Every structure is written in structure tokens, then in C-alpha cells.
Amino acid sequence: MRLTIAALLGAALAGFAISPALADGYKDCTKLDKAQWKPAAEAEAKAKEAGYEVRRSKVEGSCYEVYGVKGGKLYELFYSPEDLSLKHTIAK
């Protein structure tokens, strides 16, 4: 019984140690105060201008994360809220 509990606890702790490594989000786009950020809709507009069909967007850390489809493939685009520059792209 003790061995089973120890094994389960060890597996759970190992999962916590691995999970940050599995996260693929990009989180550092600006140090600017949120009150000075450009509107999120402008990040979506930039993605549309680049040819993406925007599905949704959210704030991830200090970035605008825009989910878009281009060429039948899903992408995560990370924009700086400071100047709306594209900081990182992940193909899913």
C-alpha cells in the first residue's frame, strides 16, 4: 500500500515538473504597463492583414496571442501590445 501511494505521488510530482516544459506559449512581449497597450483588436487586424483567418485571441503573459488559420493550418501568433510587432509564431 505504501509503495503504491509513493509511486502515485512520484508520478504526480513528475507530471508537475514536466508540464512547464510542455507549455508552448510565448509570454514575454513587453514591459509596458497594460494601461498603455494598444487594443487587442489591432493585433487581430494585423493577423488578418497577414492572411490569417482569425479564430480567437487572448492575453498570454505580456503578449496578445492570436489563433489563426492559414493554408488549412492552425497558428498561434504572439504580438507585442506595445507596437503590435509579431514576436513569435507557432504552427499547430
Phi, psi and omega in degrees: 000313179298321180296320179296315179296317180296320179295317179295318179295318178298318179295320179295317179293323177296323178298322178292323181290328182277325189303321177297327179291332180279341180294134183247009181288147176257128191238350186247095181247331182202158173252003181294141177300141183303331180296339182258004180291148172287158181297145179299328179301331179289328175292319177298319179297321177298319179295318178297319177299329180277002176096011179269144169270109186285128179263315179193170176212161180201170174268128177233106185064240177250031181234155164269123178255118182247128176262124181218159179245134178214128181063029180078005181244143180273137179230151169249123182246131182248116182249145174283126178290348181284311183229006180062027175282145178282120184262329186197147177226136177235125175273133180260000000 
